[in-house]
Amino acid sequence: VFAPLHIATHGEVPSEPDGLPRLLLDDGSITIVELDSVRCTSPFIVLSTCSSGEGRVYIGEGTLSLAHSFLRGGAKAVVQTLWPVDDQATSEILGQMYMYMENRLSADEALAKAKRAFVKNHADDALSNPFYWSGIVFTGSEVRPPERSRWIWWTSGAALLLAAVGYRSFRRSRRPRALPAN
């Protein structure tokens, strides 16, 4: 069964020279060293995190990043981010990507088409700026969902949208509020 693994959490690339990129979870963090010790069974990974494609660059090896840990672990392809991304833009683009994949577009084609649609939909506002959409990139070989897995894409897209709405509500609830005037 073709099932994408969608990870929506915080990613961090420490600034210290020996710091390793990591996923930040409620109960701790997972570094790329820990990810390298796990075999990835999903052919397609979506890292909806900030800076999942960033890391230390090693000559002859490339970038030591969260995304490349999944590729080394067996994934065929990863959607990653190259810098801290906007939550609204990312969730909109990835939700659209999943909808295009429902129609059997390959992941790279679906992401490209989703980004073009995003720019067109936001032509009259600041979200059309490349900062908001160009940092979401596809790495790896072509992955295309089989015809029989359409329900997975509906579920993934719905879960992504619910997560984005929940995260946005959570962020708003943590903002300091002005005291009422007496």
C-alpha positions in Angstrom: 0.0 0.0 0.0 1.3 3.4 -1.0 0.9 5.6 2.1 2.8 8.9 2.5 4.2 9.8 5.8 3.3 13.4 6.6 5.2 14.9 9.5 4.0 18.3 10.7 6.0 19.5 13.6 8.8 21.9 14.4 12.2 21.4 12.9 15.4 23.0 14.1 18.9 23.4 12.8 21.2 24.4 15.7 23.6 27.2 15.0 26.5 25.6 16.9 29.1 23.8 14.7 28.4 20.3 16.0 24.7 20.8 16.3 22.6 18.3 14.4 19.2 19.0 12.8 16.3 17.6 14.7 12.5 17.3 14.9 11.0 18.9 18.0 8.2 16.8 19.5 6.1 17.2 22.6 8.1 14.6 24.4 11.5 15.5 23.2 13.5 15.7 20.0 14.7 13.3 17.3 18.0 14.1 15.7 19.2 12.9 12.3 21.5 10.4 14.0 18.4 8.7 15.5 16.5 8.9 12.2 19.5 7.3 10.5 19.1 4.2 12.7 15.5 3.6 11.6 14.5 2.0 8.3 11.9 4.1 6.4 9.0 2.0 5.0 7.1 4.8 3.4 8.2 5.7 -0.2 7.1 9.3 0.2 7.8 11.6 3.1 6.4 15.1 3.5 8.2 17.2 6.1 5.9 20.1 6.9 8.5 21.6 9.3 10.7 24.6 9.2 14.1 24.2 7.6 13.9 20.4 7.1 16.3 20.7 4.1 18.9 22.7 6.0 22.0 21.3 7.7 25.7 21.1 7.5 27.2 20.7 4.0 29.9 18.0 3.6 32.0 18.0 0.4 31.2 14.8 -1.5 28.2 14.0 0.7 25.9 16.9 0.4 23.7 18.4 3.1 23.3 16.5 6.3 19.6 17.3 6.9 16.4 15.8 8.2 15.1 15.2 4.7 18.2 13.4 3.6 18.0 11.1 6.7 14.7 9.8 5.4 16.2 9.3 1.9 19.1 7.4 3.4 16.6 5.4 5.4 14.8 4.1 2.3 12.3 6.8 1.2 12.2 7.4 -2.5 11.2 11.0 -2.2 10.9 13.8 0.3 9.1 17.2 0.3 11.2 19.5 2.4 11.5 23.1 3.3 14.7 25.2 2.8 14.0 27.8 5.5 11.4 28.7 8.2 8.1 28.6 6.2 4.8 30.3 6.7 2.2 27.9 8.2 -0.8 29.2 6.1 1.1 29.0 2.8 2.6 25.6 3.5 -0.6 24.0 4.6 -2.4 25.5 1.5 0.3 24.3 -0.9 0.6 20.8 0.6 -3.2 20.4 0.8 -3.4 21.3 -2.9 -0.5 18.9 -3.7 -2.4 16.0 -2.1 -5.5 16.9 -4.1 -3.5 16.8 -7.4 -1.9 13.5 -6.4 -5.5 12.1 -6.0 -5.7 12.5 -9.8 -2.5 10.3 -10.2 0.0 13.1 -10.7 3.4 12.3 -9.5 4.4 14.0 -6.3 6.9 16.4 -8.0 4.3 17.3 -10.7 1.6 17.8 -8.0 3.8 20.1 -5.9 4.8 22.2 -8.9 1.2 22.5 -10.0 0.1 23.3 -6.4 2.7 26.1 -6.2 1.6 27.6 -9.5 -2.1 27.5 -8.3 -1.0 29.1 -5.0 0.8 32.0 -6.8 -2.2 32.5 -9.0 -4.7 32.5 -6.1 -2.6 35.0 -4.2 -1.6 37.3 -7.1 -3.1 40.3 -5.3 -1.6 39.8 -1.9 1.8 39.3 -0.3 1.7 35.5 -0.3 2.6 35.5 -4.0 6.1 36.6 -2.9 8.5 33.6 -3.6 9.5 33.6 0.1 6.2 32.0 0.9 6.2 29.2 -1.7 9.6 28.6 -3.3 11.2 27.1 -0.2 9.0 24.0 -0.4 10.9 21.6 -2.6 10.8 18.0 -3.8 13.9 15.8 -3.6 14.3 12.2 -4.8 12.8 10.1 -7.5 9.3 10.1 -9.0 6.5 8.7 -6.8 3.0 8.3 -8.1 0.1 6.9 -6.0 -1.7 3.8 -7.4 -5.3 4.3 -8.5 -6.7 2.4 -5.5 -5.3 4.6 -2.8 -7.5 7.7 -3.4 -9.0 7.6 0.1 -5.4 8.0 1.6 -5.1 11.4 -0.2 -8.5 12.6 1.0 -7.5 11.6 4.6 -4.1 13.1 4.4 -5.4 16.4 2.9 -8.1 16.6 5.5 -5.7 15.8 8.4 -3.3 18.5 7.1 -6.0 21.1 7.0 -7.3 20.2 10.5 -3.7 20.3 11.8 -3.2 23.8 10.3 -6.4 25.1 11.8 -5.6 23.6 15.1 -2.1 25.0 15.1 -3.3 28.4 14.2 -5.9 28.3 17.0 -3.2 27.2 19.4 -0.9 30.0 18.4 -3.7 32.6 18.8 -4.6 31.2 22.3 -1.1 31.7 23.5 -0.8 35.3 22.3 -1.0 37.9 25.1 -4.3 39.7 25.1 -5.0 43.3 25.9 -6.7 44.0 29.2 -10.2 45.5 28.9 -10.4 49.2 29.4 -12.0 50.2 32.7 
